[in-house]
């Protein structure tokens, strides 16, 4: 159990009433994400409050939740409500999400002047210059477009996809197909009479080198590849 002085508030508004509990910030977020965390380890105090800071206990709990079980109610508050974040933990979440967004952009985008991938450090610098705001709770896909829109006046950037034809000998076909299903958009799949595989895949231009390198590694360099467009 976390110490009370280190706890943060998780809050749920329901039926025009406010219900609060005191929780360990990181464990509560892990619990909310569905990770295997005991609710007993999440709580700093086994109590439901109207105002946790003042220590005012909530009333009418059973009428609202259908139970007076502290742990069951606490689970509902965490899963459906809001968790107050410490400044340090919010900063960590923002930094982690920022790195993921930069990585996603560097894999999808190219510099239209050179048609080459853009290094992550240049993307990060442009984001700092544009004062881009990162929301730690929004998905990466939701934020990539808005980030690109914000930095495109500072850093020439273009999202481009490449179509590549892959011809694989029979002994590597299944493994290459499995890789392509996980990492590429398959536009066409054709099995030839000798068991070899012809794939037409589409991938972000920025990941082309990485994807072809992995496919060549799987086949020992024995595949044929051709950029279609």
Secondary structure as UniProt FT lines:
FT   HELIX           4..6
FT   STRAND          8..14
FT   TURN            15..16
FT   STRAND          17..23
FT   HELIX           25..32
FT   TURN            33..34
FT   HELIX           39..42
FT   STRAND          49..51
FT   TURN            52..55
FT   STRAND          56..57
FT   HELIX           61..65
FT   HELIX           70..80
FT   STRAND          82..83
FT   HELIX           87..108
FT   STRAND          109..111
FT   TURN            112..115
FT   STRAND          116..117
FT   HELIX           120..129
FT   TURN            130..131
FT   TURN            136..137
FT   HELIX           140..151
FT   TURN            152..154
FT   STRAND          158..159
FT   STRAND          161..168
FT   HELIX           170..183
FT   STRAND          185..191
FT   TURN            193..194
FT   STRAND          197..204
FT   HELIX           205..207
FT   HELIX           208..219
FT   TURN            220..221
FT   STRAND          224..227
//
